[in-house]
Amino acid sequence: MTSTLDTSALDGTDNHLVRPGTQEYDEARTLWNGMIDRRPALIVQPASTEDVAAAVRWAAEAGQPVAVKGGGHSAPGYSMCDDGVVIDLSRIDHADVDPVTCTARLGGGALLGDLDRATAEHELVVPAGAVSHTGAGGLILGGGFGHLMRKHGLSIDSLVGATVVLADGRVVDADEQTEPDLFWALRGGSGNFGIVTEFRLRCHPFGREVYVCAPIVELQHARAALEIWRREMVDAPDELTWNNFFRGAPAIEGFEWVPEHLREQPVLMMPMIWAGDPADGRREIEARLALLDGLVSASTGGVMPFVELQSLFDEVFAHGRRHYAKAGFLTGLPDEVLDVLIEAMHRLPHHASQIELMRLGGAVARVPAEATAFPHRTADWPFNLIGLWDDPAQDPEVRQWVRDLYAALEPHATGGAYVNYAGGEEAGGSRSAYGDGVGGRTWDRLVALKRRYDPTNLFRFNANLAPAE
Ligand SMILES: Cc1cc2nc3c(=O)[nH]c(=O)nc-3n(C[C@H](O)[C@H](O)[C@H](O)COP(=O)(O)OP(=O)(O)OC[C@H]3O[C@@H](n4cnc5c(N)ncnc54)[C@H](O)[C@@H]3O)c2cc1C
């Protein structure tokens, strides 16, 4: 492996090389999902776009497949390979905001917390995910769901340009005018087309604080609460994010308000967040909370700094736990589906595992489906079945719980899946991420562009669009 890799072509670049057999190597190959244990021949940590280009040219010439690591949060572990070369972008993590042009320049290896902190300083925001240690790279390239998406769209809807190292080592800037096909493909096509060393993102004016509320509903009342949620979310204002997390109620710092008897017990958490003036948020959210009167066992609410909200779930989703997930979109929410979800909660295998049921719509649905490579714009109800646990002995049980639940939901699902939630084993594989959306045209265009930009499939560790398909 390493002994056969001649890296002399990288001499004179600022690529830090991490080789097997060192503690540094073991740290660098560790991903968020504790089930992934892969050993690349070499991990390259570039400091600049030029270093990335040199590393790509070298790896291609050496015939080495290349995995690209952003924040390392890919559930199936796409950012780490056995043998081959990993280009780890963790040193390219700048987050610079220009308040005059309202744009952010974000390094390809930056984390969401870097972005949120940099934008908040200027009372700006870029809509992105909800856990601050998630990598921005993978999240943006797959679409980018988050608390603000109904108001401000997916992360890709705020992407205005990107610097990309292509499979042949060329560096290009992609935006609506230059390389428009590539720019289209980057907005949903995941890591298939090249290595993004810098994202340029439009920022949106946003106060530093938001109004939030987190009601907890016990399972015997979950059906009634979900019926109200289903009705209310059909034409809810864009500012309102109101999602469902079936899980064990957290028993960690920040959740001291959860009553003792509910901690780590299966419940339905229904957090509401108002992406606008907190005073409006209080009024709007309290009105909805009143609809749940008699169904809520515990609740907390108030004004909170947005950056704090963005890291509230960091520990819930701490690094290193075992993880297995399947995801999709429901075509509707008939009573039968609600009952399937509630029934599964009576068999929750671990308190950290969870079922997420969300509502898209709003700004996400107003972007035409063909404008970007994210084809699920009009799929209203995303779900994410997350197995999260610690003991390897529980692997079969948790996997089976996820698989059984997915199978029960399949008849009510579109067959598509959000590429960043997909666990890699959904029916249809990569096709579920891009597949039949927009009459299959997204898939066809992506496959054609993959042939153009990466004909040898150098970038294959992702929801792959193999050129041969
Ligand atoms: C705790 C947790 C919370 C999450 N929350 C959300 C959420 O709120 N919203 C949401 O939409 N998703 C969320 N996700 C899913 C998340 O979007 C994906 O896991 C995403 O892949 C993470 O990106 P990453 O850079 O950390 O991943 P990595 O594992 O580093 O990479 C994932 C894929 O993207 C590619 N990639 C990464 N960076 C680049 C780059 N700069 N250029 C080219 N290719 C690149 C990699 O090669 C790989 O194929 C969450 C995941 C976790 C584990």
The ligand as a Gaussian input file, in Angstrom:
#p B3LYP/6-31G(d) Opt

LIG

0 1
 C      -25.319000      14.689000      13.063000
 C      -25.815000      14.951000      11.668000
 C      -26.695000      15.984000      11.453000
 C      -27.157000      16.251000      10.163000
 N      -28.051000      17.265000       9.974000
 C      -28.446000      17.566000       8.724000
 C      -29.319000      18.666000       8.480000
 O      -29.762000      19.352000       9.403000
 N      -29.654000      18.939000       7.196000
 C      -29.184000      18.199000       6.145000
 O      -29.512000      18.512000       5.004000
 N      -28.378000      17.149000       6.347000
 C      -28.000000      16.819000       7.603000
 N      -27.179000      15.750000       7.807000
 C      -26.746000      14.953000       6.657000
 C      -25.534000      15.626000       6.036000
 O      -25.978000      16.621000       5.137000
 C      -24.681000      14.617000       5.264000
 O      -24.204000      13.650000       6.151000
 C      -23.518000      15.297000       4.557000
 O      -22.928000      14.365000       3.707000
 C      -22.507000      15.822000       5.534000
 O      -21.463000      16.469000       4.878000
 P      -19.958000      16.251000       5.356000
 O      -19.112000      17.169000       4.573000
 O      -19.887000      16.295000       6.838000
 O      -19.785000      14.739000       4.934000
 P      -18.562000      13.904000       4.352000
 O      -18.741000      12.540000       4.930000
 O      -17.268000      14.562000       4.563000
 O      -18.892000      13.900000       2.807000
 C      -20.116000      13.427000       2.301000
 C      -20.032000      13.337000       0.778000
 O      -19.840000      14.648000       0.248000
 C      -18.595000      14.732000      -0.435000
 N      -17.987000      16.025000      -0.113000
 C      -17.900000      16.619000       1.093000
 N      -17.331000      17.823000       0.982000
 C      -17.043000      17.990000      -0.321000
 C      -16.448000      19.037000      -1.070000
 N      -16.047000      20.174000      -0.495000
 N      -16.307000      18.875000      -2.411000
 C      -16.732000      17.736000      -3.013000
 N      -17.300000      16.716000      -2.357000
 C      -17.452000      16.847000      -1.024000
 C      -17.793000      13.544000       0.058000
 O      -16.886000      13.097000      -0.891000
 C      -18.863000      12.505000       0.306000
 O      -19.218000      11.842000      -0.875000
 C      -26.713000      15.458000       9.081000
 C      -25.834000      14.400000       9.312000
 C      -25.395000      14.142000      10.590000
 C      -24.482000      12.986000      10.825000

